[in-house]
Amino acid sequence: MFFNGRKTIGVFISQLNYEYQQHLCNGISTRAKELDYNVAYFTNFGGYSSEVIDKGESRIADLPCYENLDGIIIATDILVIKGLKESILNHIKTRSNCPVVSVRRPIDEYYNVLIDDTKVLEEIIRHFIEVHGFTRLNFLAGPEEHPDSIRRLECYKRVLEEYNIPIENERIYFGDFWKLKGKMAAGYWLNSHLPMPQAIICANDYMAITLTEELERRGISVPEDIAVSGCDDIAEATEYKTALTTVKAPFREMGKESVDKIDRILQGLKEEKNSYLPTKTIFRESCGCEYKRDPKPKSNRPYFRIVEDLQTELVRNAYMSANLTGITTQEEMNSRLRHYVYENKGFTDFYMCLFKNWQSLSKDEDNSQYLDNDEMIMEVGIKDFTDYGKISFSKKNLIPPQFIDDKPLIYFFTMLHNQGVSFGYVAIAFNEIKTYMLSFQTWMINVSNVLENIRVHNELSRLVYKLEDMYIRDELTGLYNRRGLQILGEKYLKQSIEKKAKLMILTADLDKLKMINDNYGHAGGDIALKAVAKALEFAADDDEICVRFGGDEFIVVGLEYDEKKARRFIRRFIGELNSFNQNSDHEFSVYVSYGWSLVAPNHNSTIEESLNLADTKMYKQKQEKAALMLRANIIQ
């Protein structure tokens, strides 16, 4: 896919600003580089609780050329946007022909890298019962329908049954795997008629920490009054003031194993359907066990840097948002974006790639499906601190082929969109194995907002132009009207004076329009008028101004004319009318009377004077020709 002679693994993953995703991606990237694979991460942030925003994020499913992927890793448990998982899996099923590995969530038809959630909390629960002698054990589960939550709850029930501890439904509370319902669970249990729990087992660390905070806010100490445990061993579990007893999940190792699994399959080796990686239970202060803290924790310095970096990023993003406000041109946006890319030291490569027609898209159009051979425009391209100009390339390549290195490439792709309109995507690579810089989500929102501002500005400009064009156009024929002649005629007059060139002024009347209206209705008259307009447009092949002046009157103004060019225009005009008459099914023919003149204007000349000269010739023609029907063959 990246034209560097290496196989490419595509990874579908959401919300890379969370700890689990960062560890998983670190494992994938590390092993891929060791085994000489490229990696393309197709990412989204999601979870905005906004249908139109999630719609834009979910279009990441349509970005890759699945046929060109040599392996696929998908983290289905965190694809939180409704329908995103199904869309990706459908593309994989119908378009890919490579090994597919699902991480943490088993998919029957593919390979899987898993931890055994039916046993992951078993050691902690037995520890509470056997070591601490607890019999009143509450359980804070995840969402009721979530597979991980279901299996961890089954583990809790199974172990309690082994020790003949009754399972009381009021001791079970369904949370959210996040920080919102830990507080609610504390209130629910403290208001229960059941005796106070001795321990609360939580299905993950985030809920355990917020639960602990709420218990202590209510005057209940952990672990002195109630012991608490979590699961996953996030960084906060160690740093929290009451270090959390938990289970360490091998997320980084799961990423490595996913790549190894694909590699073994591609080598033709026999491979087990499912790989289960072991977890590790870690006993700390929150369960009541003695826990010796490191007097100089290794993580203190990194956390200080993280807080400092986050503060810097927040200020930078706020300034970026303010600095980008009001931009209405692509060129200005590109220039300012380059500044922010250079300011971020973590990038080696940055490409902003937009769909060729992104500025003409609207919220009402279904632009969800883009073909792999659609043309992309790289508006901003920076590689190894070198700036590159605009480049066109095929979407199936993801990045311009000019930027390929002879080394394993690791890129992150995320969509640029606003309110359901997709503009394109960003591709980034880092100088170290990592995921995103802090607050990259906000960074992308800023860029997308500017693109939307440019799109709306151009859309409004097109609308204004359309309204202005309607103002100077004749509704029936599409030719210019009197206002159009006044505006454009003056411009041509000025150009004629500046260039010392002659103007051709032609006036023409449609003959017997009243007779056509009387006998064939106004619909017949409209057909005749349109026929004259069409003939004038056919003859006008050099930016002539063709005008319906009113009723049956027509005017043409041509710049840089001589007599030969004028007679050529008239031959084409009359010839087209004759062709209409010969091929028409109507019972009437269309003829015109016309007159023309060549004018060499000066600074005192006016369009009106020039028109009068042409009108004089036309009326003279009417007087001299009794039939009033002029045919092309009389013009030599």
C-alpha positions in Angstrom: 0.0 0.0 0.0 2.8 2.4 0.8 5.0 1.4 -2.2 8.1 0.6 0.0 8.1 -3.2 -0.7 6.6 -4.0 2.7 3.3 -5.5 3.8 0.8 -3.2 5.5 -1.4 -4.0 8.5 -4.5 -1.8 8.9 -5.7 -1.1 12.4 -9.2 0.1 13.2 -9.3 1.8 16.6 -11.2 4.6 18.4 -10.4 7.2 21.0 -6.6 7.0 21.0 -6.4 9.6 23.8 -7.1 6.8 26.3 -4.6 4.7 28.1 -5.7 1.2 26.9 -5.5 2.4 23.3 -2.1 3.9 23.7 -0.7 0.7 25.2 -2.3 -1.4 22.5 -1.0 0.8 19.7 2.5 0.9 21.2 2.6 -2.9 21.2 1.3 -3.1 17.6 3.8 -0.4 16.3 6.8 -1.9 18.2 6.3 -5.4 16.9 5.4 -4.2 13.4 8.7 -2.4 13.1 10.6 -5.4 14.5 9.0 -7.6 11.8 9.3 -5.0 9.0 5.6 -4.3 8.5 3.9 -1.0 7.7 1.0 0.0 9.9 -2.0 2.2 8.9 -4.1 3.2 11.9 -7.7 4.3 10.9 -8.9 6.2 13.9 -11.8 8.2 15.1 -12.7 10.0 18.3 -16.5 9.4 18.5 -18.7 9.4 21.5 -19.9 13.0 20.9 -23.5 12.0 21.4 -24.2 14.0 18.2 -25.5 12.1 15.2 -24.1 14.4 12.6 -20.6 14.6 14.2 -20.5 10.8 14.7 -21.6 10.5 11.0 -18.4 12.4 10.0 -16.2 10.4 12.3 -17.7 7.1 11.1 -16.6 7.8 7.5 -13.2 6.5 8.5 -14.6 3.1 7.6 -14.8 4.2 3.9 -11.2 5.5 3.8 -8.9 2.5 3.3 -8.6 0.4 0.2 -9.3 -2.9 2.0 -8.0 -4.9 -1.0 -4.5 -3.6 -0.5 -4.2 -4.5 3.2 -2.1 -7.5 4.1 -3.5 -7.9 7.6 -6.2 -6.2 9.7 -6.5 -5.7 13.4 -9.8 -4.4 14.8 -10.5 -3.3 18.4 -14.3 -3.7 18.2 -15.0 -3.1 21.9 -14.1 0.5 21.6 -15.8 1.4 18.3 -18.5 3.2 20.2 -20.1 5.0 17.3 -23.4 3.4 16.3 -23.0 1.4 13.1 -19.2 1.9 12.7 -18.2 -1.6 13.7 -20.8 -3.1 11.3 -19.6 -0.8 8.5 -16.0 -1.8 8.9 -16.8 -5.5 9.3 -18.9 -5.4 6.1 -16.0 -3.8 4.2 -13.7 -6.5 5.5 -16.1 -9.3 4.6 -16.8 -8.1 1.0 -13.4 -6.5 0.1 -10.5 -7.9 2.0 -8.5 -11.0 1.5 -6.2 -11.1 4.4 -6.0 -12.4 8.0 -8.1 -10.5 10.4 -7.5 -10.3 14.2 -10.0 -9.0 16.7 -8.6 -7.7 20.0 -10.5 -8.2 23.3 -13.8 -9.0 21.7 -14.1 -12.5 20.0 -15.5 -12.6 16.4 -16.2 -16.2 15.4 -15.1 -15.9 11.7 -11.8 -14.3 12.5 -8.8 -14.8 14.8 -8.9 -13.3 18.3 -6.5 -12.0 20.9 -8.2 -12.1 24.3 -8.1 -12.1 28.0 -10.4 -14.5 29.9 -12.9 -12.1 31.4 -14.7 -15.1 33.1 -11.6 -15.5 35.3 -10.0 -12.0 35.3 -11.4 -11.0 38.8 -11.3 -14.5 40.3 -8.1 -14.1 42.3 -9.2 -10.8 43.8 -12.6 -12.2 44.9 -10.9 -15.2 46.5 -8.4 -12.9 48.1 -11.2 -10.9 49.8 -12.8 -14.1 51.0 -9.8 -16.2 52.0 -7.3 -13.6 53.2 -9.6 -10.9 54.6 -12.6 -13.1 55.6 -15.1 -10.9 53.8 -18.6 -12.4 53.1 -20.5 -9.2 52.2 -19.1 -8.5 48.7 -20.8 -6.0 46.4 -20.1 -5.8 42.7 -20.0 -2.7 40.4 -20.4 -4.0 36.9 -20.1 -2.3 33.6 -23.1 -1.7 31.3 -25.7 -4.4 31.6 -25.5 -5.6 28.0 -21.7 -5.2 27.6 -20.0 -8.6 27.0 -17.0 -7.8 29.3 -19.4 -6.7 32.0 -21.5 -9.9 31.6 -18.5 -12.2 31.9 -16.9 -10.4 34.9 -20.3 -10.5 36.6 -20.5 -14.2 35.9 -17.1 -14.6 37.5 -18.3 -12.8 40.7 -21.4 -15.0 40.9 -19.5 -18.2 40.3 -16.9 -17.6 43.0 -19.5 -16.5 45.6 -21.4 -19.7 44.9 -18.2 -21.8 45.4 -18.0 -20.3 49.0 -21.7 -20.7 49.6 -22.1 -16.9 49.9 -25.6 -15.9 48.9 -25.9 -13.7 45.8 -28.1 -10.7 46.6 -29.2 -8.6 43.6 -29.1 -5.4 45.6 -25.3 -5.9 46.0 -25.0 -5.6 42.2 -25.0 -2.3 40.4 -24.5 -1.7 36.7 -22.1 1.1 35.9 -20.7 2.6 32.7 -17.0 1.6 32.6 -16.3 5.3 33.1 -16.3 7.9 35.9 -20.0 8.8 36.0 -21.8 6.0 37.9 -19.2 5.2 40.6 -20.7 8.1 42.6 -24.3 6.9 42.0 -23.4 3.3 43.0 -22.0 4.6 46.4 -25.3 6.4 47.1 -27.4 3.4 46.1 -25.6 1.0 48.4 -25.4 3.4 51.3 -29.1 3.8 51.2 -29.8 0.1 50.9 -31.5 -1.9 53.7 -28.7 -4.5 53.5 -25.8 -4.4 55.9 -22.8 -2.3 54.8 -20.5 -4.2 52.3 -17.1 -5.2 53.5 -15.7 -5.0 50.0 -16.7 -3.7 46.6 -15.3 -5.3 43.5 -15.4 -3.0 40.5 -15.3 -4.2 36.9 -12.7 -1.5 36.0 -10.4 1.0 37.6 -12.2 4.2 36.5 -15.3 3.2 38.4 -13.3 2.0 41.4 -11.5 5.4 41.8 -14.7 7.5 41.5 -16.5 5.1 43.9 -13.7 5.5 46.4 -13.8 9.3 46.1 -17.5 9.3 46.8 -17.3 6.9 49.8 -14.6 9.1 51.4 -16.6 12.2 50.7 -19.4 10.6 52.7 -17.0 9.9 55.6 -16.3 6.2 54.7 -12.6 5.3 54.6 -11.1 2.9 52.1 -9.9 0.3 53.1 -10.6 0.8 56.8 -14.4 0.8 56.4 -14.9 -0.7 53.0 -12.3 -2.4 50.8 -12.3 -1.6 47.1 -10.7 -3.2 44.0 -10.6 -2.4 40.3 -9.5 -4.0 37.0 -7.1 -3.0 34.2 -4.4 -1.3 36.2 -4.5 2.2 34.6 -1.7 4.6 35.6 -3.9 6.3 38.2 -4.4 3.0 40.1 -0.8 3.3 41.4 -0.7 7.1 41.8 -4.1 7.4 43.6 -3.8 8.4 47.3 -5.1 4.9 48.2 -3.2 2.7 45.8 -5.8 0.5 44.0 -5.8 -3.3 44.2 -6.5 -4.3 40.6 -5.7 -6.7 37.7 -3.1 -5.7 35.1 -4.3 -6.5 31.6 -1.5 -7.1 29.1 -2.7 -4.5 26.6 0.8 -3.9 25.1 1.4 -7.6 24.8 -2.0 -8.0 23.1 -0.9 -5.6 20.4 2.3 -7.5 19.9 0.5 -10.8 19.7 -2.0 -9.5 17.2 0.9 -8.6 14.8 2.6 -11.9 15.5 -0.6 -13.8 14.7 -0.9 -12.1 11.3 2.8 -12.7 10.6 2.5 -16.4 11.4 -0.6 -16.8 9.2 1.1 -14.9 6.3 4.1 -17.3 6.6 1.7 -20.2 6.2 2.2 -21.5 9.8 -0.6 -23.3 11.6 -2.4 -20.8 13.9 -4.8 -21.2 16.7 -8.1 -19.4 16.4 -7.9 -17.7 19.8 -4.9 -16.5 21.8 -5.6 -15.9 25.5 -3.0 -13.7 27.3 -2.6 -14.0 31.1 -3.5 -11.2 33.5 -1.7 -10.3 36.7 -3.4 -9.5 40.0 -1.8 -6.7 42.0 -2.6 -6.3 45.6 -2.3 -2.8 47.0 -3.7 -0.6 49.8 -7.4 -0.4 48.7 -8.0 -4.1 49.7 -6.5 -3.7 53.2 -3.2 -5.3 52.4 0.2 -3.8 53.3 1.6 -2.1 50.3 5.0 -0.5 50.2 5.0 2.6 48.0 8.2 3.5 46.2 9.5 6.6 48.1 10.6 8.0 44.7 8.0 6.7 42.3 9.3 6.6 38.8 6.0 8.0 37.4 6.1 11.3 39.5 8.4 13.0 37.0 6.4 11.8 33.9 3.1 12.9 35.4 4.5 16.3 36.2 5.6 16.6 32.5 2.2 15.3 31.3 0.4 18.0 33.4 2.8 20.6 32.2 2.5 19.5 28.5 -1.3 19.4 28.8 -1.4 22.9 30.1 0.8 24.0 27.2 -1.4 22.2 24.7 -4.6 23.7 26.1 -3.1 27.2 25.7 -1.8 26.4 22.2 -5.1 25.0 21.0 -7.0 28.0 22.4 -4.6 30.3 20.6 -4.8 28.2 17.5 -8.6 28.4 17.5 -8.6 32.2 17.9 -5.8 32.6 15.3 -7.7 30.5 12.7 -11.0 32.3 13.2 -12.2 34.2 10.2 -10.0 32.5 7.6 -11.9 32.3 4.3 -9.3 31.1 1.8 -7.5 27.8 1.4 -4.1 29.5 0.9 -4.3 31.4 4.2 -5.5 28.3 6.0 -2.6 26.2 4.6 0.0 28.8 5.6 -1.2 29.0 9.2 -1.6 25.3 9.5 2.0 24.8 8.5 3.0 27.0 11.3 1.3 24.8 13.9 2.7 21.6 12.4 6.2 23.0 12.6 5.5 24.1 16.2 4.7 20.5 17.2 8.0 18.7 17.6 6.5 15.2 17.7 5.7 14.9 14.0 8.0 13.7 11.3 5.3 13.6 8.6 2.0 15.6 8.3 -0.3 15.5 5.3 -3.7 17.3 5.0 -5.4 15.5 2.1 -8.8 16.9 0.9 -11.3 15.4 -1.6 -11.0 17.2 -4.9 -14.6 18.5 -4.7 -14.8 19.2 -1.0 -15.7 22.8 -1.3 -18.8 22.0 -3.4 -20.3 19.4 -1.0 -23.3 20.3 1.2 -24.9 18.8 4.3 -27.8 17.5 2.1 -25.6 15.4 -0.1 -24.8 11.8 0.6 -21.1 11.9 0.3 -20.4 8.9 2.5 -19.1 6.6 -0.2 -15.8 7.6 -1.9 -14.2 5.4 -4.5 -10.7 4.2 -4.0 -9.6 5.9 -7.2 -11.0 9.2 -6.2 -8.5 12.0 -6.6 -7.2 13.6 -3.5 -5.4 16.9 -3.1 -2.6 17.2 -0.6 -2.9 20.8 0.4 -0.4 20.7 3.2 2.5 18.3 3.2 5.5 18.3 5.6 8.0 15.5 5.8 11.1 15.7 8.0 10.6 19.5 8.4 10.5 20.0 4.6 7.5 21.7 3.2 6.0 20.4 -0.1 3.5 22.1 -2.5 0.1 20.9 -3.5 0.1 17.3 -4.9 -2.7 15.3 -6.5 -2.9 11.5 -5.9 -5.3 8.6 -5.8 -7.1 7.9 -2.5 -6.2 4.3 -2.6 -2.6 5.3 -1.9 -3.5 7.2 1.3 -0.4 9.4 1.0 1.4 10.7 -2.1 3.7 8.0 -3.5 6.5 10.7 -3.6 6.9 10.4 0.2 7.7 6.7 0.5 10.7 5.7 2.7 12.6 2.5 2.5 11.7 1.6 6.1 8.5 0.4 7.9 6.0 3.3 7.9 3.5 3.9 10.7 0.8 6.4 9.9 -2.4 7.5 11.7 -5.4 8.6 9.6 -8.3 10.6 11.0 -11.2 12.3 9.1 -11.7 16.0 8.7 -15.4 16.8 8.8 -18.0 19.2 10.1 -21.7 18.6 10.7 -21.9 15.6 8.4 -19.8 17.0 5.6 -16.5 15.2 5.0 -13.6 17.3 3.7 -10.8 14.6 3.6 -8.4 13.4 6.2 -5.1 14.0 7.9 -2.2 11.5 7.9 0.5 11.9 10.5 3.6 10.0 11.6 5.7 10.5 14.7 9.4 10.4 15.4 8.9 7.9 18.3 6.5 5.0 18.7 3.5 6.7 20.3 -0.1 7.6 19.4 -1.3 11.2 19.3 0.1 14.3 20.8 -2.0 15.6 23.7 -5.3 17.3 22.7 -4.9 16.2 19.1 -8.7 15.8 19.0 -9.1 19.5 19.6 -6.4 20.2 17.0 -8.4 18.4 14.4 -11.7 20.1 15.4 -9.9 23.5 14.9 -8.8 22.4 11.4 -12.2 21.1 10.5 -13.9 24.3 11.7 -11.7 26.4 9.4 -12.4 24.2 6.4 -16.1 24.5 7.1 -15.7 28.3 7.3 -14.0 28.3 3.9 -16.6 26.0 2.4 -19.5 28.1 3.7 -17.8 31.3 2.6 -17.3 29.9 -0.9 -20.9 28.6 -0.9 -22.2 32.0 0.0 -20.0 33.6 -2.7 -21.4 31.2 -5.3 -24.9 32.0 -4.1 -24.3 35.7 -4.3 -22.8 35.2 -7.8 -25.9 33.2 -8.8 -28.2 35.9 -7.5 -26.2 38.5 -9.3 -26.3 36.4 -12.4 -30.1 36.0 -12.1 -30.4 39.8 -11.7 -28.8 40.4 -15.1 -30.3 37.4 -16.9 -33.5 37.1 -18.9 -35.5 34.3 -17.3 -37.0 32.9 -20.5 -34.0 32.8 -22.8 -31.0 32.8 -20.4 -29.5 35.7 -22.3 -28.5 38.9 -20.5 -31.2 41.5 -19.9 -31.1 45.3 -20.0 -29.3 45.4 -16.7 -26.7 42.9 -18.0 -26.2 45.0 -21.1 -25.7 48.1 -19.0 -23.2 46.5 -16.7 -21.2 44.4 -19.2 -21.6 46.8 -22.1 -19.8 49.5 -20.2 -17.0 47.1 -19.4 -16.6 46.2 -23.1 -16.7 49.8 -24.1 -13.9 50.6 -21.6 -11.8 47.7 -22.9 -12.4 48.7 -26.5 -11.1 52.2 -25.7 -8.1 50.8 -23.8 -7.2 48.4 -26.6 -8.1 50.8 -29.4 -10.3 48.1 -30.9 -13.6 48.2 -32.6 -16.9 47.0 -31.1 -19.5 45.2 -33.2 -23.1 46.2 -32.2 -25.8 44.1 -33.7 -29.5 44.6 -33.1 -32.2 42.1 -34.2 -36.0 41.9 -34.1 -38.0 38.7 -34.2 -40.4 39.1 -37.1 -44.1 38.6 -36.7 -44.0 37.7 -33.0 -47.6 39.0 -32.5 -48.8 36.7 -35.3 -47.1 33.7 -33.7 -48.7 34.5 -30.3 -52.1 35.1 -31.8 -52.1 31.8 -33.8 -50.0 29.5 -31.7 -50.3 31.0 -28.2 -47.6 32.5 -26.0 -46.0 29.1 -25.8 -45.4 29.3 -29.5 -44.0 32.8 -29.1 -41.7 31.6 -26.4 -40.4 28.8 -28.7 -39.6 31.4 -31.3 -37.8 33.7 -28.9 -35.7 30.8 -27.5 -34.8 29.8 -31.1 -33.4 33.3 -31.7 -31.5 33.2 -28.4 -30.1 29.7 -29.1 -28.9 30.9 -32.6 -27.2 33.9 -31.1 -25.4 31.8 -28.5 -24.4 29.4 -31.3 -22.8 32.2 -33.2 -21.1 33.7 -30.2 -17.9 31.9 -29.8 -15.7 34.8 -28.6 -17.3 36.1 -25.4 -19.9 38.2 -27.2 -22.6 39.7 -25.0 -25.9 38.4 -26.2 -28.9 40.3 -24.8 -32.7 40.0 -25.0 -33.4 43.7 -24.7 -37.1 43.3 -24.3 -40.1 41.8 -26.1 -38.8 40.7 -29.5 -35.6 42.8 -29.5 -32.1 41.3 -29.3 -28.7 42.9 -29.1 -25.1 41.6 -29.4 -22.0 43.4 -28.4 -18.6 41.9 -29.6 -15.1 43.1 -28.8 -12.2 43.4 -31.2 -14.3 43.0 -34.4 -13.7 43.8 -38.0 -16.1 43.4 -41.0 -15.0 39.9 -41.8 -15.5 38.7 -38.2 -18.9 40.5 -38.1 -20.1 38.8 -41.3 -19.0 35.4 -40.0 -21.1 36.0 -36.8 -24.1 36.8 -39.0 -23.6 33.7 -41.2 -23.5 31.5 -38.2 -26.5 33.2 -36.6 -28.8 33.1 -39.7 -27.6 29.6 -40.6 -28.6 28.3 -37.1 -32.1 29.9 -37.5 -32.4 28.3 -41.0 -31.5 24.9 -39.5 -34.2 25.4 -36.8 -36.8 26.1 -39.5 -35.8 23.1 -41.5 -35.8 20.7 -38.7 -38.7 22.1 -36.6 -42.1 20.3 -36.3 -43.8 23.6 -35.6 -46.1 25.2 -38.1 -44.4 28.5 -38.1 -40.9 29.6 -39.1 -38.6 32.0 -37.3 -37.1 35.0 -39.1 -35.4 38.2 -37.9 -34.6 41.6 -39.2 -31.1 42.8 -38.1 -28.6 45.6 -38.4 -25.1 46.0 -37.3 -22.3 48.5 -37.2 -18.6 48.6 -36.2 -17.8 51.3 -33.7 -14.5 52.8 -32.7 -15.4 54.4 -29.4 -13.6 57.2 -27.6 -13.8 58.5 -24.1 -17.0 60.4 -24.9 -18.8 57.4 -26.5 -21.7 55.7 -24.9 -23.4 52.3 -25.4 -26.6 54.1 -26.3 -25.0 56.0 -29.2 -23.5 52.7 -30.5 -26.9 51.0 -30.3 -28.5 53.8 -32.2 -26.2 53.4 -35.1 -27.0 49.6 -35.3 -30.8 50.4 -34.9 -30.7 52.8 -37.8 -29.2 50.2 -40.1 -31.8 47.6 -39.0 -34.8 49.9 -39.7 -33.3 50.8 -43.0 -33.1 47.1 -43.8 -36.7 46.7 -42.9 -37.7 49.4 -45.3 -35.7 48.1 -48.2 -36.7 44.4 -47.9 -40.3 43.8 -48.5 -40.2 40.1 -47.4 -38.4 40.9 -44.1 -37.0 37.4 -44.2 -33.2 37.2 -44.6 -31.5 33.9 -45.4 -27.9 33.0 -44.9 -27.3 32.4 -48.6 -27.7 36.1 -49.5 -24.8 36.9 -47.2 -21.5 36.4 -49.0 
